[in-house]
Amino acid sequence: MATNSTIPQDAILNPYTTLAFMPLNVAEQFQTVCYINIAVFAAYAWDWLVTIPEEYQVIRKVGFKPPSIAYFGSRFATLGSSLANLIFRISPIDNCESVKYVEGILFEISSVATSLLFFFRVKAVYRHSRFVIAFFGFLFLINAGLSLLSMLGTTGIRIPYTRRCTQHIARSYMATPIILTAANDTLVFLAISYRILSSAMVPSTWRARTRSFFTGDGLYRLSKALLKGGQVYYFVTIAADIITVALIFSDSVPESLVSTYFILASAMACRIFRVTLLGIIEDPQPNTAQIASFFRSVNQSDS
């Protein structure tokens, strides 16, 4: 949100109000962004607080292996990025660029860690296919590198006559990482769904496989949970992706929805990781033990 237009101080009824130094439409947008950031930070912090018992179980059962390190990297970096963005928006700051730089670094760590969770997921499921692992590893590196565009395309600027900050973004820079993340999520979702459905105990027909995809028929309980968890993550985030990309190019909508999208993606990716891992630990079914060996192979190969 650029604030190029200046207003003479003698024309301002309350010169101590930050919004008074902005055009009306920009001031409304700025205030909306502040409210959104407060709500998003509170929601993510609450999500973390209520899952502390589950995260304790993850540490106690698995320890600090590459997948769990990626998990906590996503959690801490996402919370830190959200907090830095909140401070940037609502607190008096002497150096807007420095705070925005810190937020950008944390955002980059969060994005990479969240993508890494899904790479480990694919690697676990396709542990015997070097080609699939190499392909998704290549996609992960591209996604991680181009996510830097979000940081490079954002500039922190000061609101004239105040110690409050706002930002200017290059909209195409912000849209590119989201589109690439959606493409990567789509391929991961399709690859894992195909692998799970290939072992479903149903007739080998398109109709039976399609029915199994939507209902989970013919799958063990954990395999069904893996499939359903992937579906929930994918369809929620892909809907958020489409909406966010459309709104990025709408001048009437605050760009804070970009960070909201990545925070939502992190929260849901971490939830799937917890549910899957804890389900593996607790479920004694033979097929579950097989999937558990997938995760152990990830831990051993990356240790």
SVG drawing of the C-alpha trace seen along z (x, -y; Angstrom):
<svg xmlns="http://www.w3.org/2000/svg" viewBox="-18 -25 41 82">
<polyline fill="none" stroke="black" stroke-width="0.4" points="0.0,0.0 1.7,-3.1 1.1,-6.4 2.5,-8.9 -0.1,-11.6 0.6,-13.9 -1.9,-16.0 -1.1,-19.4 -1.1,-19.1 -3.2,-22.1 -6.0,-20.3 -6.0,-17.4 -8.5,-17.4 -6.5,-15.0 -2.8,-15.1 -1.9,-12.4 -4.0,-9.7 -1.9,-7.6 -4.8,-7.1 -5.2,-10.9 -2.1,-11.0 -3.6,-8.6 -6.3,-8.9 -9.6,-7.5 -9.5,-4.3 -5.9,-3.6 -6.6,-4.2 -9.6,-1.8 -7.4,0.9 -4.6,0.3 -6.9,0.8 -8.4,3.9 -4.9,5.3 -4.2,4.7 -7.3,6.5 -6.5,9.5 -3.0,9.8 -4.2,9.7 -6.8,12.4 -4.3,14.6 -1.7,14.4 -4.2,15.2 -5.6,18.2 -2.2,19.7 -1.0,19.2 -4.2,20.9 -3.7,23.7 -0.2,24.3 -1.3,24.1 -4.0,26.7 -1.7,29.2 1.2,29.0 0.2,32.5 0.4,34.1 3.7,32.4 5.1,33.7 4.2,37.2 5.9,36.6 9.2,35.6 9.0,38.4 8.3,41.1 10.4,39.9 12.9,37.4 14.6,34.8 14.9,36.4 14.8,34.5 11.0,34.8 10.3,33.6 12.9,30.8 11.1,29.7 7.9,29.8 9.1,27.6 10.9,25.4 7.6,24.7 5.8,24.1 8.4,21.7 9.1,19.8 5.5,19.4 4.7,18.1 7.7,15.8 6.8,14.5 3.3,13.8 4.4,12.0 7.0,9.9 4.3,9.0 1.9,8.0 4.6,5.8 5.3,4.2 1.7,3.3 0.6,2.1 3.7,0.9 5.7,-2.3 9.0,-1.3 12.1,-3.3 13.3,-1.1 10.6,0.4 13.0,2.1 14.7,4.0 11.5,5.5 10.3,6.4 13.6,8.1 13.4,10.2 9.8,11.1 10.9,12.1 13.7,14.4 11.2,16.2 8.7,16.4 11.3,18.0 12.2,20.6 8.5,21.3 7.8,21.8 10.8,24.1 10.1,26.2 6.4,26.7 7.4,27.8 10.0,30.1 7.3,31.9 5.5,32.9 8.8,33.9 9.4,36.3 5.9,37.6 6.4,38.4 9.9,39.9 8.4,42.1 5.6,43.4 7.9,43.9 11.0,45.0 11.9,47.6 11.6,45.2 14.7,43.0 13.1,41.3 10.1,40.1 12.2,39.0 14.6,37.1 11.7,35.5 10.0,34.2 13.3,33.2 13.9,31.1 10.4,29.5 11.2,28.8 14.4,26.9 12.6,24.8 9.8,24.0 12.3,23.1 14.3,20.9 11.4,19.0 9.8,18.4 12.5,15.8 10.4,13.6 7.9,13.0 10.7,11.4 12.3,9.6 9.0,8.2 8.0,6.5 9.4,3.2 8.7,1.7 7.9,-2.1 7.1,-4.6 3.7,-6.4 4.6,-10.2 4.9,-12.1 4.5,-8.9 6.5,-6.0 4.0,-3.5 4.9,-1.3 3.2,0.1 4.5,1.9 4.6,1.8 4.5,5.1 5.2,6.2 2.1,8.2 3.6,10.6 6.4,11.4 3.8,12.4 1.7,14.5 4.5,16.6 5.4,18.5 1.7,19.2 1.1,20.6 4.2,22.8 3.3,24.0 -0.2,25.0 1.4,26.8 3.7,28.7 0.9,29.5 -1.2,30.8 1.5,33.2 2.3,34.4 -1.4,35.0 -1.9,36.9 1.2,39.0 0.4,40.0 -3.3,40.7 -2.3,42.9 0.1,44.9 -2.5,45.4 -5.3,46.3 -3.0,48.8 -3.1,51.0 -6.8,50.7 -8.7,54.0 -11.2,53.1 -11.7,54.2 -9.1,52.7 -11.6,50.5 -11.8,46.7 -15.2,46.7 -14.1,48.7 -10.9,46.7 -12.8,43.4 -15.3,44.6 -12.4,45.7 -10.8,42.2 -13.9,40.5 -15.1,43.0 -11.9,44.8 -13.5,48.2 -11.0,51.1 -8.4,49.3 -7.0,50.0 -7.9,47.4 -4.6,45.5 -4.4,45.6 -7.8,44.1 -6.8,41.5 -3.7,40.6 -6.0,40.3 -8.6,38.2 -6.0,36.0 -4.4,35.2 -7.8,34.4 -8.6,32.0 -5.3,30.2 -5.3,30.1 -8.9,28.9 -8.8,26.3 -5.4,24.9 -6.1,25.0 -9.3,23.0 -7.4,20.5 -4.7,20.4 -7.1,19.6 -8.8,16.9 -5.5,15.4 -4.0,15.2 -7.2,13.5 -7.3,11.0 -3.6,10.2 -4.4,8.4 -7.4,6.7 -6.5,3.2 -9.4,3.1 -8.3,6.1 -5.5,6.0 -2.4,8.0 -2.1,9.5 -4.1,12.4 -0.8,13.6 0.8,14.3 -2.6,15.7 -2.5,18.3 1.0,19.5 0.1,19.6 -3.0,21.7 -0.9,24.0 1.6,24.4 -1.1,25.1 -2.7,27.8 0.5,29.4 1.7,29.7 -1.7,31.1 -1.5,33.8 2.1,34.7 1.0,35.0 -2.1,37.1 -0.2,39.4 2.7,39.9 0.7,40.4 -1.7,42.7 1.3,44.8 2.6,45.1 -0.8,46.1 -2.3,48.3 -1.2,52.0 -2.6,53.0 -0.2,54.8 -0.6,52.2 0.1,49.5 3.4,51.1 4.3,51.1 3.6,47.3 5.5,46.8 8.5,48.4 8.2,45.7 8.7,43.0 11.5,44.9 13.3,45.2 13.0,41.4 14.5,40.9 17.4,43.4 18.3,42.2 18.4,38.6 20.1,39.0"/>
</svg>
